[in-house]
Amino acid sequence: MISEPLAISVRAAGNMMRAAHEPWWIIAGAAVALHGADAGQVSDVDVLLSVGDAERLFPTFGLELRRGPSHANFRSGIFGTFTEAPLQIEFMANFRYRVGGNWLPANPRTREAVEFGETTVFVPGCIELQQMLRGFGRPKDIERAEQLSVLQS
């Protein structure tokens, strides 16, 4: 079930990304919820986008182009946080996550459209999203991956 704050924030992200020239995706908890699985508490909407779209769109969103915050397991070449939606929307370009000693790029190969009200948003396919979440390795992400597997059984 998608909460009202999440629904409003997903629509906002979709509307903001209408001007994108390249593929983009909602990932993590919001994507799990959009697939129809129990994502638990979703505190933000994570959007993967290209560097070119980030450079072009961030100024229109009122965001500065900056590197992502320092994190042991996640890196973004360009990162921006939009706080004018009920849940913050985090935009990430050149996003990578660490699995073991390797930094893997988050470049989904699948892209599924989800009609959400009058807005279309995009998520990785269910299996690919599960793999990404397991790669993130955090307990909440592992649980979300398991919830996605329930949809497939």
N, C-alpha and C positions, 0 to 999 in steps of 0.2 A: 504494500500500500504506500502510495506517495503522499507525504504530508503537504499541506497547503504552502508552507514556506519553500519546500523543495520544488513544488510545481511552479510557483511563481519564478523562482530562481532559474529553473531549467528553461522556461519560456524566455526569460531575459537573456540567457546565454545564447539561445537559438536566434533570437532577434538580433543580438549584437553580431553574430557570426554570419548573418545573411550576406554581408558584403565580402566574405572570404572568397579568394580566388582559388584556393587549394583545399584539399580534403582536411577536415577537422573532426574530432571525436570528443564526446563526453566519456570519461573513464571513471574508474574506481566506484565508490558507493552509489553515486547518482546513476551510473550506467547499470549497476546491478538492479537498482529499483526500476529503471526503465525497461529492463528485460522481464520484470515481473516477479523477481525474487525478493526475499526479505533481506534488505541491506543493513538492518539494524539502524542505529542513529546515523544519519548523514548530516555532516556539519558544513559541507561546502559542495560546490560543483566544480569539478576539475575538467578543464578543456585543454586538449592537445591541439596545437595549431602549428603551421609552418613558420619558419623564421620570417619569410617574406610577408606573410599575412600579419604577423606580430608587429613587424616594423611599420607596416602600412596602417593597421587598425588601432594599435595602442594609443596613438595621439587622439584618435576620434573617440576613444573610451575615456580619455583623460588620464591615461596611464603612462608612466615613463618606462622606457626600455632599460631594464636592469637584469643582472644575473639573478638566478634563484637564490634563496637563502641557503646557507651552509647546512647540510644534513648528511649524516653518515651514509645513508642509503639512496638518496635522491639528488639529482642535479638537473637544473634547467639552464640552458644557455640564455634564454630570455624568460622572464617571469613577471607577471603582473596580477595584482589583486584588485578586483572590482568589489566595492563594499556597499553599493547602493541598491542591492537586492536583499531580500530577507536572509539568505545564506550567501556568504561571500563566494564569488566566482573567481577561481584561480586559473589563469591562462598560462600555459607552459609551452614554450617552443624549444626544440632540441632537448627534450626531456629524456633523461637516462636514469636507470635504477640499477643498483648493485645486486648481483647474485654471486655469492662467493667472492672471489677476487676480481670478477669481471663487471664492467659497466656496460649494460645492454641498452640500446636505444629503444624507446617506446615508439615504434613505427608500425601501427596495426596494418595488417594486410586486408582484413575484412572491414566492411563499413555497412552497417545496417541503418536504414532510415527509420525513425520512430516519429509518427505523427503525434504531436502533443498539442492539443487544442488547434490553434491556427498556425502553429510553428512546427517546423520539421527540425529534428536534431538527429545526430548520428552517434552510434555506439559501435565498438568492435563487436564482432560475432561472439556468441556465448562461450564457445570453446576457447577462442583467443583471449577473451576477457578473463576467463578462469586462469589461463596460463600466466597472464600478466599479474593478476592478483597473487597467485602463488609465488611468483618471482619477487613481488614486493616483500613478502615474508613476514609482515606484521600479523599478529593474531587476528585483528579485525579483518584483514584482507583474506587470510586463510579461511575464516568463517564465511565470508562473502562468496569465495570460490566454491565452498561446499554448498551454500544455498543455491548457487547457479546449477550445480550438478543435480540437485533435487528436481529442477525443471526438466532435466533430460531423462529422468527415470520414469 
